[in-house]
Structure formats: structure tokens, C-alpha cells
Amino acid sequence: MDENNKTDKDILTKGLKQMGICLILMFVGPTLLHLTLDNKDKSLYIPLLILSILLCILAISFLFIGINTILNSIFKKK
């Protein structure tokens, strides 16, 4: 195998860390959203709703960034 076609392990590790963050956010965001929507009469309803939606958006963002980083580590030539 040619030296140029090897996987860059540092970039791959970075991508896997991003996917780990995504996995955590995929559980925390929707769980917080569900708990927030069940308690509409609480005083922290609006801030928690905004936070939970933001966490869900961050989960999707980290998913795409992580997949892109992993693919760059595998297929990008130096």
C-alpha cells in the first residue's frame, strides 16, 4: 500500500471524539426537551426549552462534523 493512502490517525481520533460528543448530546438534548415539555408551568420553562433545542441542534452539527472529519482522515491525500 502506498504511503499517501494511509489513514491519518490523529484526524481519525479527533473525528471519533466528535462522534462521542454527538452521542452524549443525542441523549441529553431530547431527554431534556421531553422533561421541559412535561413541565410547562415551571418558571424555567423558556430557558430550558431554548437550551434543549440548542443541544439537539449541536448534536446534529457534531454528527455531520464528526463524519466529515472521519472521512477526511480516511480519503484525504497529504
C-alpha positions in Angstrom: 0.0 0.0 0.0 1.3 3.5 -0.9 2.3 5.8 2.0 0.0 8.5 0.7 -3.2 6.4 1.1 -2.8 5.6 4.8 -5.4 6.8 7.4 -4.3 9.9 9.4 -4.7 8.6 13.0 -4.7 12.0 14.6 -7.5 13.3 12.5 -9.4 10.0 12.9 -9.1 10.3 16.7 -10.4 13.9 16.5 -13.4 12.7 14.5 -14.2 9.8 16.9 -14.1 12.3 19.8 -16.6 14.5 18.0 -18.8 11.5 17.4 -18.6 10.7 21.1 -19.7 14.2 22.0 -22.5 13.8 19.4 -23.6 10.6 21.1 -23.8 12.3 24.5 -25.8 15.2 23.1 -28.2 12.8 21.3 -29.3 11.5 24.6 -29.1 14.7 26.7 -30.9 17.0 24.3 -34.1 15.0 23.6 -34.3 13.9 27.2 -34.1 17.5 28.5 -36.6 18.5 25.8 -39.1 15.8 26.9 -38.7 16.8 30.6 -39.1 20.5 29.7 -42.3 19.9 27.7 -43.8 17.9 30.5 -43.4 20.8 33.0 -44.8 23.8 31.2 -46.0 25.5 34.4 -42.4 25.8 35.9 -40.6 29.1 36.0 -37.6 27.8 34.0 -39.7 26.6 31.1 -38.5 29.0 28.4 -34.7 28.9 29.3 -34.7 25.1 29.4 -36.7 24.8 26.2 -34.1 27.0 24.4 -31.2 25.0 26.0 -32.7 21.7 25.0 -33.4 22.8 21.4 -29.8 24.2 21.2 -28.4 20.8 22.5 -30.4 19.0 19.8 -29.0 21.3 17.1 -25.5 20.8 18.4 -25.9 17.0 18.3 -26.8 17.2 14.6 -23.9 19.6 14.0 -21.4 17.3 15.7 -22.7 14.4 13.8 -22.0 16.0 10.4 -18.7 17.5 11.5 -17.6 14.1 13.0 -18.5 12.1 9.9 -16.7 14.7 7.7 -13.6 14.6 9.9 -13.5 10.8 9.8 -14.0 10.7 6.0 -11.2 13.3 5.6 -8.8 11.2 7.7 -9.5 8.1 5.5 -9.7 9.6 2.0 -7.8 12.8 2.0 -4.3 12.7 0.5 -1.5 14.6 2.0 
